[in-house]
Amino acid sequence: MTIITKPAGDVVADSLKPDDFDELDTILDDLRSRFDETPQWEFCEGVMAALVCCRRVISPTEYFSVLLDLEDDSETPLFVDEAQFKRFFDLWMRRWNEVAAALSSDVESLEDERAYQPEVMDMRGAIAALSEEERADMDDTPIPSFGQIWAIGFMYAVESWPEEWAPPRDKEAAKVLDAALECIVAVTEDDTDPPVVAAFDEDGPPTISEQRLNHFADAMWAVYDLRELWRHIGPRVETVHADVKPGRNDPCSCGSGKKYKKCCGA
């Protein structure tokens, strides 16, 4: 598949709607019918947030190969056709622009409509809303906690490009990096505390603990910290190692057998 780029455009007007996220889920479900390892959208959302924050600008060609496991030698194409891929990429880039704009906004509260709000599911709440018969038909697969898949996706991107997330030399900046990643790692863990609130339905059964809500909020601010940290530090600069010249009386490195001063050093 050919990956193209497109301008950001009007991010607010072009933001994804619920139907757009449903379409993304449908495409990913179709991909998953051929490739079991195709991730859920919430995982993709976490990967995207990390890529937006990343120290280096990583091209779609590079990160899609990691996210969707695109193999050039695969006999089975991942996408059904070019049209399906272009639609997925269009929706992806619209969401990318939306996330980048949110993380570039100067917000003081996560309640600000400009703040980054990841597309996450309250799976425990959704299952709790099912009938007893529907819940009985489900297997014993562990139910992810609120925000857990998003955080796992974020850390997957960090682990996939470790050189871009290596601690900076500045000790204070390194502390900021470590603290921010710790906040996100906390959300990768299960929420085992007593549930006190429902994520999206005030009248629904409580499915999320107060500690999880606090950890999730901390993770959102951590994403802002990471975005600002790498923007301030800038891309990594490769260290250039100068070749060590031999001493004047040392054997010449060209292999002539002569002393350096009487050969290449003359």
Secondary structure, DSSP 8 states (H G I E B T S, - for coil): ----------TTTT---HHHHHHHHHHHHHHHTT-TT---HHHHHHHHHHHHH-SS---HHHHHHHHS---TT-SS-SSSSHHHHHHHHHHHHHHHHHHHHHHHS--S-TTSTTS-------HHHHHHTS-HHHHHTS-------TTHHHHHHHHHHHHHSGGGSS--SSHHHHHHHHHHHHHHHHHHS---S-EEE-SS-TTS---EEHHHHHHHHHHHHHHHHHHHHHHHH-S------------TTSB-TTSSSSBGGGTTT-
